[in-house]
Amino acid sequence: VQLQASGGGLVQPGGSLRVACEVSGDTVHYLTIAWFRQAPGKEREGVAYSGSRGGSKWYRDSVKGRFTISKDNAKNMVYLQMNSLKEEDTARYYCASRVNNLIASAWNDPRQYPNWGQGTQVTVSS
Protein backbone atom coordinates (compact mmCIF):
# COMPACT_ATOMS: atom_id res chain seq x y z
CA VAL A 1 0.00 0.00 0.00
CA GLN A 2 1.23 3.48 -0.90
CA LEU A 3 -0.12 6.68 0.57
CA GLN A 4 0.30 10.20 -0.82
CA ALA A 5 -0.82 13.17 1.25
CA SER A 6 -1.58 16.55 -0.27
CA GLY A 7 -3.55 19.74 0.26
CA GLY A 8 -1.59 21.42 3.01
CA GLY A 9 -0.87 25.13 3.05
CA LEU A 10 -1.03 28.40 4.96
CA VAL A 11 -4.37 29.41 6.45
CA GLN A 12 -5.45 32.10 8.89
CA PRO A 13 -6.83 31.23 12.32
CA GLY A 14 -10.51 30.39 12.04
CA GLY A 15 -10.10 29.26 8.46
CA SER A 16 -10.64 25.88 6.83
CA LEU A 17 -8.50 23.45 4.91
CA ARG A 18 -8.94 19.97 3.52
CA VAL A 19 -6.01 17.60 3.25
CA ALA A 20 -6.22 14.49 1.13
CA CYS A 21 -4.60 11.06 1.12
CA GLU A 22 -4.43 9.18 -2.15
CA VAL A 23 -4.24 5.42 -1.60
CA SER A 24 -2.87 2.92 -4.09
CA GLY A 25 -2.32 -0.81 -3.82
CA ASP A 26 -5.49 -1.53 -1.87
CA THR A 27 -9.07 -0.32 -1.48
CA VAL A 28 -9.75 2.31 1.18
CA HIS A 29 -13.02 0.65 2.17
CA TYR A 30 -11.03 -2.36 3.40
CA LEU A 31 -8.33 -0.31 5.11
CA THR A 32 -8.14 1.35 8.48
CA ILE A 33 -6.85 4.88 7.91
CA ALA A 34 -5.69 7.46 10.42
CA TRP A 35 -4.37 10.98 10.24
CA PHE A 36 -1.48 11.94 12.49
CA ARG A 37 0.37 15.20 12.89
CA GLN A 38 3.74 16.22 14.17
CA ALA A 39 4.92 19.68 15.10
CA PRO A 40 8.62 20.54 15.49
CA GLY A 41 9.98 19.23 18.77
CA LYS A 42 6.83 17.30 19.56
CA GLU A 43 5.77 13.68 19.30
CA ARG A 44 3.58 12.44 16.50
CA GLU A 45 -0.04 12.43 17.65
CA GLY A 46 -3.20 10.85 16.31
CA VAL A 47 -5.78 13.28 14.95
CA ALA A 48 -8.52 11.16 13.41
CA TYR A 49 -9.29 7.52 12.67
CA SER A 50 -11.61 5.74 10.26
CA GLY A 51 -12.00 2.00 10.59
CA SER A 52 -12.20 -0.48 7.75
CA ARG A 53 -15.49 -1.69 6.27
CA GLY A 54 -17.43 1.27 7.64
CA GLY A 55 -15.92 0.93 11.09
CA SER A 56 -15.65 3.44 13.90
CA LYS A 57 -14.45 7.00 13.62
CA TRP A 58 -12.51 8.58 16.43
CA TYR A 59 -10.90 11.97 17.00
CA ARG A 60 -8.48 13.43 19.49
CA ASP A 61 -10.30 15.65 21.96
CA SER A 62 -8.78 18.92 20.77
CA VAL A 63 -10.19 18.52 17.24
CA LYS A 64 -13.62 17.08 17.99
CA GLY A 65 -16.33 19.17 16.36
CA ARG A 66 -13.79 20.88 14.08
CA PHE A 67 -12.21 18.06 12.05
CA THR A 68 -13.95 15.38 9.99
CA ILE A 69 -12.36 12.28 8.44
CA SER A 70 -14.03 10.74 5.42
CA LYS A 71 -13.39 8.12 2.76
CA ASP A 72 -14.27 8.35 -0.92
CA ASN A 73 -14.38 4.72 -2.03
CA ALA A 74 -14.93 5.62 -5.69
CA LYS A 75 -11.79 7.75 -5.81
CA ASN A 76 -9.86 5.65 -3.28
CA MET A 77 -9.13 8.78 -1.29
CA VAL A 78 -9.29 9.74 2.38
CA TYR A 79 -9.87 13.32 3.45
CA LEU A 80 -9.46 15.34 6.61
CA GLN A 81 -11.68 18.41 6.61
CA MET A 82 -10.36 20.94 9.12
CA ASN A 83 -12.52 23.86 10.20
CA SER A 84 -12.04 26.61 12.78
CA LEU A 85 -8.31 26.10 12.58
CA LYS A 86 -6.10 27.29 15.43
CA GLU A 87 -2.42 28.11 15.53
CA GLU A 88 -1.86 25.01 17.63
CA ASP A 89 -3.05 22.89 14.68
CA THR A 90 0.13 23.84 12.85
CA ALA A 91 2.04 20.64 12.04
CA ARG A 92 2.96 18.24 9.31
CA TYR A 93 0.00 15.95 8.71
CA TYR A 94 0.48 12.30 7.79
CA CYS A 95 -1.95 9.62 6.68
CA ALA A 96 -1.31 6.06 7.79
CA SER A 97 -2.97 2.72 7.15
CA ARG A 98 -3.33 -0.82 8.43
CA VAL A 99 -5.52 -3.74 7.45
CA ASN A 100 -7.45 -4.49 10.65
CA ASN A 101 -9.44 -2.26 12.98
CA LEU A 102 -8.06 -1.14 16.31
CA ILE A 103 -9.66 -0.77 19.71
CA ALA A 104 -10.35 2.72 20.98
CA SER A 105 -7.36 2.79 23.31
CA ALA A 106 -4.89 1.98 20.53
CA TRP A 107 -5.97 3.97 17.48
CA ASN A 108 -3.66 6.90 18.16
CA ASP A 109 -0.48 4.84 18.62
CA PRO A 110 1.66 5.40 15.50
CA ARG A 111 3.37 2.03 16.05
CA GLN A 112 0.11 0.31 15.06
CA TYR A 113 0.34 1.52 11.44
CA PRO A 114 2.81 -0.10 9.04
CA ASN A 115 2.13 2.17 6.06
CA TRP A 116 2.74 5.92 5.98
CA GLY A 117 2.55 8.76 3.50
CA GLN A 118 5.17 11.48 3.28
CA GLY A 119 3.06 14.15 4.97
CA THR A 120 1.80 17.60 4.06
CA GLN A 121 2.50 20.81 5.97
CA VAL A 122 -0.36 22.78 7.50
CA THR A 123 0.47 26.20 8.91
CA VAL A 124 -2.13 28.26 10.75
CA SER A 125 -0.96 31.82 11.17
CA SER A 126 -2.13 35.38 10.75
Secondary structure, DSSP 8 states (H G I E B T S, - for coil): -EEEEE--EEE-TT--EEEEEEEESS-GGGSEEEEEEE-TTS--EEEEEE-GGG--EEE-GGGTTTEEEEEETTTTEEEEEE-S--GGG-EEEEEEEESS---TTTTT-GGG--EE---EEEEE--
